[in-house]
Amino acid sequence: MSGEVLLEVADGVAVVTLNAPERRNALTPAMAGELVAALDEADARPEVGAVVVRGVGRSFCAGGDVQTLTDAGRDPAEPGAYADMGAIYDSFLRLGRVQAPTIAAVRGSAVGAGMNLLLAADLRIVARDARLLCGFLKRGMHPGGGHFVLLSRLVGREAAAALALFGEELDGAAAVRLGLAWETHDDDAVEDRAHELAARVARDPELARLAVTSFRTETGPPQLGWEAASQYERPAQMWSMRRSAG
């Protein structure tokens, strides 16, 4: 483990920290694997009744690591490249399946895969000056990871089109207005507020885990399932990556 993902547990709350500020917490396959391992550990500890995901530095998560995307773009169907991209997808899916309620504490920017990561949480608290940008098409890539499902289940079809297809960007106030986040705060208050909410539900971890299972089953992604959407998008994303590497 490189220390690019940290896990701390206290009073029933697990805090998972993305800790690669030199690349703005952009996900490599190895970092994604560390994230999955941290979430596995949180699940294995029955005293954990809530999970907060945060990022160190100027960004929550700047997306997929550029070098990883470039390497995969040369031949996205090559087994190693396919597995590396799959590892990044797996980290979103794993967060969405954590046994306890999850909160994303978002400061700075979240782009592409970083958006998928915060969208995978059950609740979002974002900074007023946060920059939330889907960004896939801007980079010449088709969205991946079930992006359209994750986004539209929160903001609806019209706003999802504006964000994912037409490149609109949100700050904290706009995110709350659209229903993408619960609250927006000054940068230095975001994580404290997320922890306050997490601590509230974590007082009864057994009930929290049972309740969030029902919550996700009853309110989950519409129409095409999330995992199916992730696979449905994948061939188009692979095509766009190969074209960009061209």
Helices and strands as residue ranges (DSSP letters): E 5-10, E 13-18, G 21-23, H 29-44, E 50-55, E 59-61, H 66-74, H 79-96, E 102-106, E 109-111, H 113-120, E 123-127, E 131-133, G 137-139, H 147-160, I 161-165, E 169-170, H 172-178, E 183-185, G 187-189, H 190-202, H 205-219, H 226-245
